[in-house]
Amino acid sequence: MSDSVIFRKMTVADVAAVHRIEELSFTLPWTKDAFYHEMVTNEHAYYVVAEMEEGIVGYCGMWLVIDESHVTNVAILPEHRGKKLGERLMVAAIEAAKQQGAVMMSLEVRVSNEVAQNLYRKLGFKNGGIRKGYYTDDHEDALVMWVRFDE
Ligand SMILES: CC(C)(COP(=O)(O)OP(=O)(O)OC[C@H]1O[C@@H](n2cnc3c(N)ncnc32)[C@H](O)[C@@H]1OP(=O)(O)O)[C@@H](O)C(=O)NCCC(=O)NCCS
């Protein structure tokens, strides 16, 4: 089977595959319905998927509002982690955000999620503030991270 990956805009046909990765990745997964609504009713939503011959292996969701992009969620299928796919996916998402007119990107990440923080830092993200008790399951704090594309 080919190892090649393409990065493309998500469509409503990808909802089930993306939702499966979401469930395998987060303790507070979004519902399938939530992804469906992102695709059909949220005009600010722009999602990028990573696709291999076997199917969708990762996704990065964003909300694009005027010149700002905010990452809603990003995940790679567990068996494909550690192979630079997350990094390539984020680079593709940043490229898409720039093309849509964004000049900065922000996100929240669990303070304990060092793997994701390392990835974001590698791509130039800086630490912003802390959102106390942001995650509703265990009240863990969120670290806000952000990057300006012109810096
Ligand atoms: C976070 C995630 C998307 C990273 O994707 P990935 O494909 O595994 O990461 P990559 O192989 O592209 O690695 C890119 C960088 O991330 C960091 N990283 C990746 N795996 C790491 C690990 N096991 N330990 C520490 N840092 C790691 C490193 O900075 C790495 O760059 P380097 O290899 O040059 O050091 C993936 O681990 C994931 O889906 N995690 C579960 C969901 C999640 O936590 N999402 C983020 C929510 S905010």
The ligand as a Tripos MOL2 file, in Angstrom:
@<TRIPOS>MOLECULE
LIG
   48    50     1     0     0
SMALL
NO_CHARGES

@<TRIPOS>ATOM
      1 C1         -0.5560   15.9850   18.8250 C.3       1 LIG1
      2 C2         -0.5270   15.1200   17.5710 C.3       1 LIG1
      3 C3         -1.5280   15.6760   16.5450 C.3       1 LIG1
      4 C4          0.8950   15.1640   16.9710 C.3       1 LIG1
      5 O1          0.8950   14.4500   15.7460 O.3       1 LIG1
      6 P1          2.0780   13.4260   15.3600 P.3       1 LIG1
      7 O2          1.8920   13.0550   13.9260 O.co2     1 LIG1
      8 O3          2.1320   12.3230   16.3420 O.co2     1 LIG1
      9 O4          3.3820   14.3640   15.5470 O.3       1 LIG1
     10 P2          4.6350   14.4850   14.5490 P.3       1 LIG1
     11 O5          5.1930   13.1310   14.2800 O.co2     1 LIG1
     12 O6          4.2250   15.2980   13.3750 O.co2     1 LIG1
     13 O7          5.6620   15.2970   15.4410 O.3       1 LIG1
     14 C5          5.8350   16.6930   15.2950 C.3       1 LIG1
     15 C6          6.4040   17.2650   16.5700 C.3       1 LIG1
     16 O8          5.5010   17.0440   17.6560 O.3       1 LIG1
     17 C7          6.2470   16.7820   18.8590 C.3       1 LIG1
     18 N1          6.0720   15.3800   19.2510 N.ar      1 LIG1
     19 C8          5.4840   14.3860   18.5270 C.ar      1 LIG1
     20 N2          5.4880   13.2260   19.2280 N.ar      1 LIG1
     21 C9          6.0900   13.5040   20.4190 C.ar      1 LIG1
     22 C10         6.3830   12.7220   21.5620 C.ar      1 LIG1
     23 N3          6.0610   11.4250   21.6280 N.pl3     1 LIG1
     24 N4          6.9920   13.3280   22.6160 N.ar      1 LIG1
     25 C11         7.3180   14.6380   22.5780 C.ar      1 LIG1
     26 N5          7.0670   15.4430   21.5110 N.ar      1 LIG1
     27 C12         6.4610   14.8750   20.4210 C.ar      1 LIG1
     28 C13         7.6870   17.0300   18.4840 C.3       1 LIG1
     29 O9          7.9440   18.4270   18.6290 O.3       1 LIG1
     30 C14         7.6830   16.6490   17.0260 C.3       1 LIG1
     31 O10         8.7760   17.1930   16.3100 O.3       1 LIG1
     32 P3         10.2130   16.4120   16.3240 P.3       1 LIG1
     33 O11         9.9020   14.9930   15.9260 O.co2     1 LIG1
     34 O12        11.0350   17.1440   15.3250 O.co2     1 LIG1
     35 O13        10.7020   16.4970   17.7310 O.co2     1 LIG1
     36 C15        -0.8670   13.6300   17.8870 C.3       1 LIG1
     37 O14         0.0330   13.1750   18.8820 O.3       1 LIG1
     38 C16        -2.2900   13.4080   18.3730 C.2       1 LIG1
     39 O15        -3.2040   13.1720   17.5810 O.2       1 LIG1
     40 N6         -2.4900   13.4310   19.7160 N.am      1 LIG1
     41 C17        -3.8200   13.1940   20.3180 C.3       1 LIG1
     42 C18        -4.7490   14.3480   20.0920 C.3       1 LIG1
     43 C19        -4.2060   15.6480   20.6610 C.2       1 LIG1
     44 O16        -3.6630   15.6990   21.7580 O.2       1 LIG1
     45 N7         -4.3880   16.7280   19.8960 N.am      1 LIG1
     46 C20        -3.9590   18.0580   20.2650 C.3       1 LIG1
     47 C21        -5.0530   18.7400   20.9930 C.3       1 LIG1
     48 S1         -4.6670   20.4340   21.3870 S.3       1 LIG1
@<TRIPOS>BOND
     1     1     2 1
     2     2     3 1
     3     2     4 1
     4     2    36 1
     5     4     5 1
     6     5     6 1
     7     6     7 2
     8     6     8 1
     9     6     9 1
    10     9    10 1
    11    10    11 2
    12    10    12 1
    13    10    13 1
    14    13    14 1
    15    14    15 1
    16    15    16 1
    17    15    30 1
    18    16    17 1
    19    17    18 1
    20    17    28 1
    21    18    19 ar
    22    18    27 ar
    23    19    20 ar
    24    20    21 ar
    25    21    22 ar
    26    21    27 ar
    27    22    23 1
    28    22    24 ar
    29    24    25 ar
    30    25    26 ar
    31    26    27 ar
    32    28    29 1
    33    28    30 1
    34    30    31 1
    35    31    32 1
    36    32    33 2
    37    32    34 1
    38    32    35 1
    39    36    37 1
    40    36    38 1
    41    38    39 2
    42    38    40 1
    43    40    41 1
    44    41    42 1
    45    42    43 1
    46    43    44 2
    47    43    45 1
    48    45    46 1
    49    46    47 1
    50    47    48 1
@<TRIPOS>SUBSTRUCTURE
     1 LIG1         1 GROUP 0 **** ****
